[in-house]
Each structure stands twice: as structure tokens, then as C-alpha cells.
């Protein structure tokens, strides 16, 4: 009986071996030398052909499913079946106040396409107005307030409808087109200039046979196509109609952060003053394949409604592309609880907090997704800095690196951990993980001791009597009442000045829940101005400063308050972001002389504590 050919292997070498084994067992080839004869080449050819077919079949099957697809065209196609349209490139948007000086006009209109320019690193970028706006004088001043301008060029494309051309497409001809700036209108004909504005269909249940809506989909090369209804779902365009597409083609994130703008003429006036309300932001690349694969099923589950917190996490990147991370929580989980609200905190890719204009734009964009009377409140992220002091022991016999070289490597390890594990809303600081990473930095490192402090910054309202509250949202170290009272408890701060006093003051606590203000005499002795300027709750990690008039702070960014956590594991809550302060990171390497063969004693770590 002839040997059966094994067909389960797909690797080239296994396929070739199986073919040889099969043919060697055939009587017709019993005297052939399969290694040296020409038939070996034929077997190679058969193996290659089989391998190609297997690979192609495997790739074809992979592309048939959203989870395993690798080609963008396949992923976009699967997303379309879920009703999901990938996000296009996004243009940076800035907001300006444009004042027409000495104008006698009773009203002024700024035309769509009006240009402004800015420079970043020597490169000039153009910003355009995407919608005509008219204004009238207010208190004798003619001003366009909070005017949005978009980075890029305004492009117009026109297509004549021809139903006989089955391949006719209404394309945004550049993959850098920002679909949020798209304006679609249909002109009756070349001789009848009457136009009808069409809007993007976002809720199919509200579309009728006469609805003037258009649909949008991504097609080849990252470009987008506009298409229309069929007189059943959406109004159909007719032969001879002219489809007009107006949109902005952008350089994406290149102009993010632009703050200074200039323009030559607005509404025919050249004597103008331009003030920046909000710097340019929101510019972004088109949605990635990984993002589409993640968001499409979630968007389908939400059915175009923001009901759960996860729904907001899917929707917000669609309406504001410059989103790096999102945290959403219900009002019942807020501190204090506020029922009937949803709180949203957005970390931008640039790390800069959203301006009020950007928050208002996002809130408006979310209106069509919100349910009932629930409205989202956008709050800024709160960053809690983690201050580390690392001392590690190493065996100099196991490395050619100097202590300074090892310190640099450990510093890089800590910085990489900060980037990969923290600076996001769910990024928990795991002390043991970081400690292991430090030990694994180099084979010569034997152990390390790392102390952990956490800090937040008070931004004082200068020359104003005000109350301040810092929420670390983690338990603070408090082994007993009066702990470390003579040395300042577990609290320290940078300097600040109080109204009525010329001396620089600092802050500490008495180990019993009271915050104190003191000055240093002779650089070391603490003299207290007050022993009850506020309170510290060790259980909740909340510091409260009573009404105090601060005139200035030594640190230009505000008053930095540092405390000792009860646990070396720090957990972020709600809109809290954890971030290691790499600028204040202290790393010290010590050669372990005993491990290296020395005879000195007393080289172990010091167990003394500053608290």
C-alpha cells in the first residue's frame, strides 16, 4: 500500500521532506537519488508552490476577520459593517479675537477662506476661516470674538452626477483632508446655480427618503468618499446635479502649539488687531489600524449613544483627535458626589490642559450622543509627582562600567518605566516592579533602596485671601500621634511669602493633623509663625489650607508640597495622573566592597530616615 502524503505541515522544509518521503516510497522512484538528481529541483518547486498557497490561504483567512486583519483596507471594510467610520487627519484649531480698528462699518463679515499665518521653528503655516461670520459693533468696538481658524489649505472639489458611470466617486482627493471641516452642497445644474446644503448622517433612524444627508466612508490610500441616499434612506442626487465638496487639507500636528498669528485684511479692513484666545491644538494623524480595531466594536456596542463610561472613551477621540488618555466617572463616584452628571478628564498628546474654548467645542460635539438630561463636565487632569531617591549597590568586579555609567543606566530605567507605566489615568506606581527593573539594569547591580515621596503644587491666587485644598487620594504615613513633630512630620514645601510679612515661609505638620508655617533662622532652626494654618488628613491624603493671603512663591510654578505615603504603591483616583519627577530624580551608586572582596565593615545601607 502506498504511503500517504502528510498534508498538515505548512513550513517549507517540512513540506519538502514530506514530498521526498512520499516519492521514495513509490516503486517508480525506488532507484532515484533525491539529493543530487534534477528531481530535487522539481520537489523544491512543488514545495515552494504548496508553501505559497498555504501562506496566501492563511493571509486571506486572516483578512476576513477584524481581529486578525493587517491590511488597512480590510480593517476599514470590517469597521464599516459595524457602522464605524475611521477618524481622518485633524487640523490644529486656534481661537482668535480679531478687532477692526477705527472701522465705521455698522457690520462686518469675515469670509470663508480668510487666511492668517504663524511661524513654528522657522516654518510658516497658514490658517483659514472655515465658515463665514458676521458681527456688529459692541460698545463701539467691531470684533470677531472667539473665531476658530484651521491650519491648512481650503480645497474645493466639484463633481457632475452621472448615473451611467458606475465607477463615479465623490472623493476628498487628499489623504490629509480633515473630514470635520467638510461642507457638502449640491448645485441643481450647470445653469441653475441653486444649491442645497447636505449634512452628515449620524443617526440612521432619523433619516427619511427626503433627508438632505450624505454618508462618509474611507476608501483607497486613506482618502474619504462622500456618497448619497437612494430615495429610501436619504435623498438621491440626480443626473446633472453638481456635488460641491469644500474641506481643509492640513499638515496634521505640525502646527500644534502655535500662539502668535498675523493677517493682512479682514472684511476689507487692514487696520486690525489679532489676539490669541487659545493656542492651536488638536492636530493629529488619521486613526491607526490598531485604534480602528479597538474602537469599532465598542462604537457598535454603544449604538451612537453615550450611556456608559466606556462609551465616552470611544466617542471623545472621534470628536477631539488630540486625545492621549481619557478618564470618565459618574457623579455618584465624584468627591463630593454630584448626581446626574458625568465627569470627563482628557490628557492631550502635548500634555497641555484643554482651553475653555476647546472644552466648549467638545461638549457641543457630545450633545448628539448624550442621553436624557445627563451632560458631561470636562475637568483638567491633576498630576501627582512621585519623587524618588535611589541608592543601589553594585559589584565592581562584574562590570567595566563606572559608578557614573551605572547611575546613568538606572536613571534611564526609571525614566522608561515612567513613560511605559505611568502618565496615564490607570497607571499605578508599583514599587516592587520598579525595584526589580533597577536591579535588572546591569548584571553588576546587587540591590537597591528607593525612597518614595509624593508631591502636588498649589497655584496661589496672589494677594488674595483664599482657601486651598490638595487631594493626594492615597493614605499618608502616620504611625502614631505626634510622629516626627520636631522635624516637621511628613510634610515639606517650597518657600512662599505671606501678606504682612517679609520673611520666606515653609510648611510642615505636627504629626497630629495640623499644618504649620515656619521660617528658618540661621538656615536650620525652625521658628513658627502659626501652628494651625490648615489641616492634614492622613487617612484620605487631603491637605487643607485655611484662608491665607499669599503674595508670592519662591518656585515660579507655585508652592510644591511633598508628603510621605503610607504605602510605596501609589494608586491614581479619577482624574489623577502619576508621574515620576525625573528632573528631581536622585540616583547614587555604591560599590559593595564586601561583595567585591574588600574587608571594610559598615558598608551597608543606612536605615536612618528623614521622617
C-alpha positions as CSV (number, residue, x, y, z in Angstrom):
1,X,0.0,0.0,0.0
2,X,1.4,3.4,-1.0
3,X,2.5,5.8,1.8
4,X,0.0,8.6,2.3
5,X,1.3,12.1,1.8
6,X,1.3,14.2,5.0
7,X,-0.6,17.4,4.4
8,X,-0.7,19.0,7.9
9,X,2.8,20.7,7.7
10,X,2.9,24.2,6.2
11,X,6.6,25.0,6.7
12,X,8.7,24.8,3.5
13,X,11.3,22.3,4.9
14,X,8.6,20.1,6.3
15,X,6.6,20.1,3.0
16,X,9.8,19.2,1.1
17,X,10.6,16.4,3.5
18,X,7.1,15.0,3.2
19,X,7.2,15.1,-0.6
20,X,10.6,13.3,-0.6
21,X,9.3,10.6,1.8
22,X,6.2,10.1,-0.3
23,X,8.2,9.7,-3.5
24,X,10.9,7.4,-2.0
25,X,8.1,5.0,-1.1
26,X,6.8,4.8,-4.7
27,X,8.2,1.9,-6.7
28,X,8.6,4.1,-9.8
29,X,11.3,6.2,-8.0
30,X,13.0,3.5,-5.9
31,X,16.4,3.9,-7.5
32,X,16.4,7.8,-7.6
33,X,18.9,9.9,-5.7
34,X,16.6,12.7,-4.4
35,X,19.5,14.7,-3.0
36,X,21.6,15.0,-6.1
37,X,19.3,14.4,-9.0
38,X,17.3,17.0,-11.0
39,X,14.1,15.7,-9.4
40,X,15.3,17.5,-6.2
41,X,14.7,20.8,-8.0
42,X,11.3,19.7,-9.0
43,X,10.5,18.8,-5.4
44,X,11.7,22.2,-4.4
45,X,9.3,23.8,-6.9
46,X,6.4,21.7,-5.6
47,X,7.3,22.6,-2.0
48,X,7.5,26.3,-2.8
49,X,4.2,26.2,-4.7
50,X,2.5,24.5,-1.8
51,X,4.0,26.9,0.7
52,X,2.9,29.9,-1.3
53,X,-0.7,28.6,-1.5
54,X,-0.7,27.9,2.3
55,X,0.6,31.4,3.1
56,X,-1.9,33.0,0.7
57,X,-4.7,31.0,2.2
58,X,-3.7,31.9,5.7
59,X,-3.4,35.6,4.9
60,X,-6.8,35.5,3.1
61,X,-8.4,33.9,6.1
62,X,-6.8,36.4,8.5
63,X,-8.0,39.4,6.4
64,X,-11.6,38.0,6.6
65,X,-11.8,38.9,10.3
66,X,-11.4,42.2,12.1
67,X,-9.3,40.8,14.9
68,X,-6.7,39.3,12.6
69,X,-6.7,41.6,9.6
70,X,-3.5,43.5,9.0
71,X,-4.3,45.5,5.8
72,X,-5.9,48.9,6.4
73,X,-8.4,48.3,3.6
74,X,-9.6,45.1,5.3
75,X,-9.8,46.7,8.7
76,X,-11.7,49.7,7.4
77,X,-14.1,47.4,5.5
78,X,-14.9,45.3,8.6
79,X,-15.4,48.5,10.6
80,X,-17.9,49.7,8.0
81,X,-20.0,46.7,8.6
82,X,-20.2,47.8,12.2
83,X,-21.2,51.3,11.2
84,X,-17.9,52.8,12.2
85,X,-16.1,55.4,10.2
86,X,-12.3,55.8,11.0
87,X,-11.2,59.2,12.1
88,X,-9.5,61.3,9.4
89,X,-6.5,63.6,9.8
90,X,-7.3,66.5,12.1
91,X,-6.3,70.1,11.6
92,X,-5.0,72.2,14.5
93,X,-7.6,74.7,15.6
94,X,-6.8,78.1,17.2
95,X,-9.3,80.7,18.5
96,X,-8.7,84.4,17.9
97,X,-10.3,87.7,18.8
98,X,-10.0,89.9,15.7
99,X,-10.7,93.6,16.2
100,X,-11.3,96.0,13.3
101,X,-9.7,99.3,14.5
102,X,-11.2,102.6,13.6
103,X,-13.9,101.0,11.5
104,X,-17.1,103.0,10.7
105,X,-18.9,99.9,9.5
106,X,-22.2,99.0,11.0
107,X,-21.5,95.4,10.5
108,X,-18.6,93.3,9.1
109,X,-18.4,89.9,7.5
110,X,-15.3,87.7,7.6
111,X,-15.3,85.5,4.5
112,X,-14.8,81.8,4.5
113,X,-11.2,81.2,3.4
114,X,-9.7,84.3,5.0
115,X,-6.1,83.5,5.9
116,X,-3.9,84.0,8.9
117,X,-0.3,82.9,9.3
118,X,2.0,81.8,12.0
119,X,5.6,80.5,12.3
120,X,6.9,77.5,14.1
121,X,10.7,76.8,14.1
122,X,11.1,79.0,11.0
123,X,8.3,77.3,9.0
124,X,5.2,79.3,8.0
125,X,1.8,77.7,8.4
126,X,-1.4,79.1,7.0
127,X,-4.7,79.0,9.0
128,X,-8.1,79.6,7.4
129,X,-11.6,80.6,8.4
130,X,-13.9,77.7,7.6
131,X,-17.2,79.5,7.9
132,X,-18.4,82.9,7.0
133,X,-19.2,85.0,10.1
134,X,-20.9,88.4,10.5
135,X,-20.5,90.7,13.5
136,X,-21.8,94.1,14.7
137,X,-20.2,96.7,17.0
138,X,-20.5,96.2,20.7
139,X,-19.8,99.3,22.8
140,X,-18.4,100.9,19.6
141,X,-15.9,98.0,19.0
142,X,-16.2,95.8,15.9
143,X,-14.8,92.5,16.9
144,X,-15.0,88.8,15.8
145,X,-14.8,87.1,19.2
146,X,-13.6,83.5,19.7
147,X,-13.1,83.0,16.0
148,X,-12.0,79.4,15.1
149,X,-9.3,79.1,12.4
150,X,-8.0,75.8,10.9
151,X,-4.4,75.0,9.8
152,X,-4.1,74.1,6.2
153,X,-5.5,75.0,2.7
154,X,-9.2,75.3,1.8
155,X,-9.9,73.0,-1.1
156,X,-13.0,72.8,-3.3
157,X,-13.8,69.8,-5.5
158,X,-16.8,69.6,-7.9
159,X,-18.3,66.5,-9.5
160,X,-21.1,66.3,-12.0
161,X,-23.5,63.4,-11.2
162,X,-23.7,60.8,-14.0
163,X,-25.7,57.6,-13.1
164,X,-24.3,55.9,-16.2
165,X,-20.8,56.0,-14.8
166,X,-20.9,53.1,-12.3
167,X,-17.4,53.9,-11.0
168,X,-18.2,57.6,-10.3
169,X,-16.8,58.6,-6.8
170,X,-17.1,61.9,-4.9
171,X,-13.7,61.9,-3.3
172,X,-11.8,64.1,-0.9
173,X,-8.7,64.0,-3.1
174,X,-6.1,64.2,-0.3
175,X,-5.5,61.8,2.5
176,X,-4.7,64.8,4.7
177,X,-8.2,66.1,4.4
178,X,-9.9,66.9,7.7
179,X,-13.5,65.5,7.4
180,X,-14.7,67.6,10.4
181,X,-14.2,70.7,8.1
182,X,-16.1,69.1,5.2
183,X,-19.0,71.1,3.8
184,X,-21.2,69.3,1.2
185,X,-23.6,71.1,-1.1
186,X,-25.4,70.1,-4.3
187,X,-26.0,72.5,-7.1
188,X,-29.0,71.9,-9.3
189,X,-27.1,72.1,-12.6
190,X,-24.5,74.0,-14.6
191,X,-27.1,76.6,-15.5
192,X,-29.2,76.5,-12.3
193,X,-26.9,77.8,-9.6
194,X,-29.4,77.0,-6.7
195,X,-27.6,74.9,-4.1
196,X,-28.8,72.7,-1.2
197,X,-26.6,72.0,1.8
198,X,-26.3,68.4,2.9
199,X,-25.4,67.3,6.4
200,X,-23.6,64.2,7.6
201,X,-25.9,61.4,8.6
202,X,-25.1,60.3,12.1
203,X,-28.3,58.6,13.2
204,X,-29.9,56.3,10.5
205,X,-33.1,56.1,12.4
206,X,-33.7,59.8,11.8
207,X,-33.0,59.6,8.0
208,X,-36.0,59.6,5.7
209,X,-36.4,59.4,2.0
210,X,-36.3,63.2,1.6
211,X,-33.5,63.9,4.1
212,X,-30.7,66.0,2.6
213,X,-27.9,63.9,4.1
214,X,-24.6,62.4,2.9
215,X,-22.6,59.4,4.1
216,X,-18.9,59.2,4.5
217,X,-16.5,56.2,4.2
218,X,-12.8,55.7,3.9
219,X,-11.6,54.2,0.6
220,X,-8.2,53.6,-1.0
221,X,-5.0,55.2,0.2
222,X,-6.6,56.7,3.2
223,X,-8.9,59.0,1.2
224,X,-12.6,59.6,2.0
225,X,-15.6,59.3,-0.2
226,X,-18.9,61.1,0.0
227,X,-22.0,59.2,-1.1
228,X,-25.7,59.8,-1.0
229,X,-29.0,58.1,-0.4
230,X,-31.3,56.2,-2.7
231,X,-34.6,57.9,-2.1
232,X,-35.4,55.3,0.6
233,X,-32.7,56.1,3.1
234,X,-31.6,59.7,2.3
235,X,-32.4,61.8,-0.8
236,X,-30.8,60.7,-4.1
237,X,-28.8,63.1,-6.2
238,X,-29.9,63.3,-9.9
239,X,-28.0,63.3,-13.2
240,X,-26.7,66.8,-13.9
241,X,-26.5,67.8,-10.3
242,X,-23.1,69.2,-9.3
243,X,-21.7,67.9,-6.0
244,X,-19.5,70.5,-4.3
245,X,-17.1,69.4,-1.6
246,X,-15.2,72.1,0.5
247,X,-12.7,71.0,3.1
248,X,-9.3,71.8,4.7
249,X,-6.2,69.8,3.8
250,X,-3.9,70.0,6.8
251,X,-0.3,69.3,7.9
252,X,-1.8,67.5,10.8
253,X,0.0,68.1,14.1
254,X,2.9,70.2,12.8
255,X,1.3,73.5,13.9
256,X,0.1,72.4,17.3
257,X,1.0,75.0,19.9
258,X,1.1,78.0,17.6
259,X,0.3,81.1,19.6
260,X,1.1,84.2,17.5
261,X,-0.9,84.9,14.3
262,X,-0.9,87.7,11.7
263,X,-3.3,88.7,9.0
264,X,-3.4,91.4,6.3
265,X,-7.1,92.1,5.8
266,X,-10.4,91.3,7.3
267,X,-13.7,92.4,5.8
268,X,-11.8,94.9,3.7
269,X,-10.1,96.5,6.8
270,X,-6.3,96.4,7.1
271,X,-6.0,98.1,10.5
272,X,-6.7,95.1,12.6
273,X,-5.6,93.7,16.0
274,X,-5.3,89.9,16.5
275,X,-5.3,88.5,20.0
276,X,-5.0,84.7,20.6
277,X,-7.7,83.3,22.8
278,X,-6.4,79.7,22.5
279,X,-3.2,78.4,21.0
280,X,-3.5,75.9,18.1
281,X,-4.2,72.4,19.2
282,X,-6.0,69.2,18.2
283,X,-3.9,68.4,15.0
284,X,-3.5,64.7,14.6
285,X,-2.7,61.8,12.3
286,X,-5.5,59.7,10.9
287,X,-6.8,56.9,13.1
288,X,-4.4,54.0,13.3
289,X,-5.3,50.4,12.3
290,X,-4.9,49.3,16.0
291,X,-7.2,52.1,17.1
292,X,-9.9,51.2,14.5
293,X,-9.8,47.5,15.6
294,X,-10.2,48.5,19.2
295,X,-12.9,51.2,18.8
296,X,-15.1,49.8,16.1
297,X,-16.7,47.0,18.2
298,X,-17.1,49.4,21.1
299,X,-18.7,52.0,19.0
300,X,-21.1,49.4,17.6
301,X,-22.0,48.4,21.2
302,X,-22.7,52.0,22.2
303,X,-25.1,52.4,19.1
304,X,-24.2,56.1,18.8
305,X,-25.2,56.8,22.4
306,X,-23.1,57.8,25.4
307,X,-24.6,55.6,28.1
308,X,-21.7,54.0,29.9
309,X,-18.2,55.5,30.8
310,X,-16.7,53.2,28.1
311,X,-19.0,54.9,25.5
312,X,-17.4,58.3,26.2
313,X,-14.0,56.8,26.0
314,X,-14.8,55.7,22.4
315,X,-16.7,58.8,21.3
316,X,-14.3,61.5,22.6
317,X,-11.3,60.6,20.4
318,X,-13.6,60.8,17.4
319,X,-14.6,64.4,18.3
320,X,-11.2,65.5,19.6
321,X,-8.3,63.7,18.0
322,X,-5.5,65.2,20.2
323,X,-6.5,62.8,22.9
324,X,-3.8,60.8,24.6
325,X,-5.9,59.3,27.5
326,X,-9.4,59.6,28.9
327,X,-10.9,59.1,32.3
328,X,-14.7,59.1,32.8
329,X,-16.6,58.7,36.1
330,X,-20.2,59.1,37.2
331,X,-21.2,61.9,39.5
332,X,-22.0,59.3,42.2
333,X,-18.3,58.5,42.3
334,X,-17.2,62.1,42.5
335,X,-15.8,63.7,45.6
336,X,-18.2,65.2,46.7
337,X,-20.9,63.2,44.9
338,X,-22.9,65.2,42.2
339,X,-25.7,63.1,40.8
340,X,-26.9,63.4,37.3
341,X,-23.5,64.4,35.8
342,X,-20.7,62.6,34.1
343,X,-17.2,63.8,34.6
344,X,-14.6,63.6,31.8
345,X,-10.9,64.3,32.1
346,X,-8.8,64.4,28.9
347,X,-5.0,64.2,28.7
348,X,-3.8,65.7,25.4
349,X,-0.9,64.3,23.4
350,X,1.0,67.5,24.1
351,X,0.3,67.3,27.9
352,X,-1.2,70.8,27.9
353,X,-4.6,71.2,29.6
354,X,-7.6,72.0,27.3
355,X,-8.6,75.6,27.0
356,X,-12.1,76.6,27.8
357,X,-12.9,77.1,24.1
358,X,-11.7,73.5,23.4
359,X,-13.8,72.2,26.3
360,X,-16.9,74.0,24.9
361,X,-16.3,72.6,21.5
362,X,-16.0,69.0,22.8
363,X,-19.1,69.5,25.0
364,X,-21.1,70.7,21.9
365,X,-19.9,67.8,19.8
366,X,-21.1,65.4,22.5
367,X,-24.6,66.8,22.6
368,X,-25.9,64.4,20.0
369,X,-24.6,61.4,21.9
370,X,-25.8,62.4,25.4
371,X,-28.9,60.8,26.8
372,X,-31.8,62.5,28.6
373,X,-30.6,65.3,30.9
374,X,-27.1,63.9,31.5
375,X,-24.4,66.3,30.5
376,X,-20.7,65.8,30.7
377,X,-18.4,68.1,32.7
378,X,-14.9,68.3,31.4
379,X,-12.3,68.7,34.2
380,X,-8.5,69.1,33.9
381,X,-6.2,66.2,34.9
382,X,-4.5,66.5,38.2
383,X,-0.8,65.4,38.2
384,X,0.7,63.9,41.3
385,X,4.5,63.9,41.1
386,X,6.5,61.0,42.5
387,X,9.8,61.9,44.0
388,X,12.4,59.1,44.1
389,X,15.7,58.8,45.8
390,X,17.5,55.6,44.7
391,X,20.7,54.2,46.1
392,X,22.0,50.9,44.6
393,X,24.8,48.6,45.4
394,X,27.0,47.0,42.7
395,X,29.9,44.7,42.4
396,X,32.7,46.5,40.6
397,X,34.4,43.1,39.7
398,X,31.4,42.2,37.5
399,X,31.5,45.2,35.2
400,X,33.8,47.6,33.4
401,X,31.3,50.4,33.9
402,X,32.0,53.2,36.3
403,X,29.6,54.3,39.1
404,X,28.5,57.2,36.9
405,X,27.8,54.9,34.0
406,X,25.6,52.7,36.1
407,X,23.8,55.7,37.6
408,X,23.0,56.9,34.1
409,X,21.6,53.5,33.1
410,X,19.5,53.3,36.3
411,X,18.2,56.8,35.6
412,X,17.2,55.6,32.1
413,X,15.5,52.6,33.5
414,X,13.4,54.7,35.8
415,X,12.6,57.2,33.0
416,X,11.5,54.3,30.7
417,X,9.2,53.0,33.5
418,X,7.7,56.4,33.9
419,X,6.9,56.5,30.2
420,X,5.6,53.0,29.8
421,X,3.6,52.5,33.0
422,X,2.7,56.0,34.3
423,X,1.4,59.3,32.9
424,X,-2.0,57.7,32.2
425,X,-5.2,57.6,34.2
426,X,-4.9,53.9,35.2
427,X,-1.2,53.9,35.6
428,X,-0.5,52.5,39.1
429,X,3.0,53.0,40.5
430,X,4.2,49.6,41.5
431,X,7.2,49.9,43.8
432,X,8.3,46.2,43.6
433,X,8.2,46.3,39.8
434,X,10.4,49.4,39.6
435,X,12.8,47.9,42.2
436,X,13.2,44.7,40.1
437,X,13.8,46.8,36.9
438,X,16.5,48.8,38.7
439,X,18.2,45.5,39.9
440,X,18.0,44.1,36.3
441,X,19.5,47.2,34.7
442,X,23.0,45.7,34.9
443,X,24.3,42.3,36.0
444,X,26.7,44.0,38.4
445,X,23.8,45.6,40.4
446,X,23.1,43.7,43.6
447,X,20.3,45.5,45.3
448,X,18.7,48.9,45.7
449,X,16.9,51.0,48.3
450,X,14.4,53.6,46.9
451,X,12.5,56.0,49.0
452,X,9.2,57.4,47.7
453,X,7.6,60.8,48.3
454,X,4.6,62.3,46.5
455,X,4.0,65.9,45.7
456,X,1.5,68.3,44.3
457,X,1.6,72.0,43.5
458,X,-0.5,74.8,44.9
459,X,-1.1,77.6,42.4
460,X,-1.8,80.5,44.7
461,X,-4.1,83.4,44.0
462,X,-1.6,86.1,44.7
463,X,-2.6,88.9,47.0
464,X,-6.0,87.3,47.6
465,X,-7.3,85.7,50.8
466,X,-8.1,82.2,49.6
467,X,-8.5,78.6,50.8
468,X,-6.6,75.8,49.2
469,X,-7.1,72.0,49.1
470,X,-4.7,69.3,47.9
471,X,-6.0,65.7,47.4
472,X,-3.3,63.1,47.1
473,X,-6.0,60.4,47.3
474,X,-3.6,57.9,49.0
475,X,-3.2,57.2,52.7
476,X,-0.3,59.1,54.2
477,X,2.3,57.8,56.7
478,X,1.2,58.3,60.3
479,X,2.4,55.6,62.7
480,X,1.3,57.5,65.8
481,X,0.0,60.8,67.1
482,X,2.8,63.5,67.1
483,X,5.0,61.5,64.8
484,X,8.2,63.4,63.9
485,X,6.7,66.6,65.2
486,X,10.0,68.3,66.0
487,X,11.3,67.7,62.5
488,X,8.2,68.7,60.6
489,X,6.1,65.5,60.5
490,X,5.8,64.1,56.9
491,X,5.1,67.4,55.1
492,X,7.5,69.8,53.5
493,X,7.1,72.6,50.9
494,X,9.0,75.2,48.8
495,X,9.0,78.7,50.1
496,X,6.3,81.3,50.0
497,X,5.5,84.8,51.3
498,X,2.5,85.8,53.4
499,X,0.9,89.3,53.3
500,X,2.2,91.5,56.1
501,X,5.5,89.6,56.5
502,X,8.8,89.9,54.6
503,X,10.2,86.6,55.7
504,X,10.1,83.5,53.5
505,X,7.9,80.8,55.0
506,X,7.7,77.0,54.6
507,X,5.1,74.4,55.5
508,X,5.2,71.2,57.7
509,X,2.9,69.3,60.0
510,X,2.9,68.5,63.7
511,X,2.1,64.8,63.4
512,X,-1.3,65.4,64.9
513,X,-3.1,66.7,61.8
514,X,-2.2,70.4,61.9
515,X,-0.3,72.3,59.2
516,X,2.3,74.8,60.4
517,X,4.1,77.8,58.8
518,X,7.7,78.4,59.8
519,X,10.8,80.3,58.8
520,X,14.4,79.2,59.1
521,X,16.6,81.1,61.5
522,X,20.3,80.6,60.8
523,X,19.4,78.2,58.0
524,X,18.5,75.4,60.4
525,X,16.3,76.4,63.3
526,X,12.5,76.5,62.7
527,X,10.6,79.4,64.0
528,X,6.8,79.0,63.7
529,X,4.6,81.9,62.6
530,X,1.5,79.8,63.1
531,X,0.8,76.1,64.1
532,X,-2.6,75.8,62.6
533,X,-2.7,77.3,59.1
534,X,-4.6,74.2,58.0
535,X,-5.1,70.5,58.4
536,X,-3.8,67.3,57.0
537,X,-6.0,64.1,56.9
538,X,-3.6,61.2,56.9
539,X,-6.3,58.7,56.1
540,X,-7.6,60.4,52.9
541,X,-4.4,62.2,51.9
542,X,-6.1,65.6,51.9
543,X,-4.3,68.8,52.9
544,X,-6.5,71.9,53.5
545,X,-5.0,75.4,53.9
546,X,-7.2,77.9,55.8
547,X,-7.8,81.3,54.3
548,X,-4.4,82.7,53.7
549,X,-3.1,85.7,51.6
550,X,0.0,84.5,49.7
551,X,1.8,87.3,47.9
552,X,4.4,85.3,46.0
553,X,6.2,81.9,45.9
554,X,9.9,81.1,45.6
555,X,9.2,78.5,43.0
556,X,7.8,80.1,39.8
557,X,5.3,77.3,39.2
558,X,3.7,77.6,42.6
559,X,4.2,76.0,46.1
560,X,5.3,72.4,45.8
561,X,4.1,70.3,48.8
562,X,5.7,67.0,49.4
563,X,4.4,64.3,51.7
564,X,5.3,60.7,52.7
565,X,2.8,58.0,51.5
566,X,1.8,55.2,53.8
567,X,2.5,52.6,51.0
568,X,5.2,52.6,48.3
569,X,2.5,51.6,45.8
570,X,0.7,54.8,44.6
571,X,-2.8,54.4,43.1
572,X,-4.4,57.2,40.9
573,X,-8.0,58.1,41.5
574,X,-10.4,59.6,39.0
575,X,-8.6,62.3,37.1
576,X,-5.3,61.8,38.8
577,X,-2.2,61.2,36.8
578,X,1.0,59.8,38.3
579,X,4.4,60.9,37.0
580,X,7.9,60.4,38.3
581,X,9.7,63.8,38.7
582,X,12.7,62.9,36.5
583,X,14.2,66.4,36.9
584,X,14.5,65.9,40.7
585,X,15.4,62.2,40.5
586,X,18.4,61.3,42.7
587,X,20.4,58.1,41.8
588,X,23.5,57.1,43.7
589,X,25.7,54.0,43.0
590,X,27.8,52.5,45.7
591,X,30.4,49.8,45.2
592,X,29.8,46.9,47.6
593,X,33.3,46.4,48.8
594,X,32.4,43.2,50.8
595,X,30.9,41.6,47.7
596,X,33.9,42.8,45.7
597,X,36.4,41.2,48.1
598,X,37.1,44.1,50.4
599,X,37.4,43.8,54.1
600,X,35.7,47.0,55.2
601,X,32.8,46.8,57.5
602,X,29.9,49.2,57.9
603,X,29.2,49.5,54.1
604,X,25.6,48.5,54.3
605,X,22.7,50.9,53.6
606,X,21.8,53.5,56.1
607,X,18.4,52.8,57.8
608,X,18.0,56.4,59.0
609,X,15.0,58.3,57.8
610,X,14.2,61.9,57.3
611,X,10.9,61.4,58.9
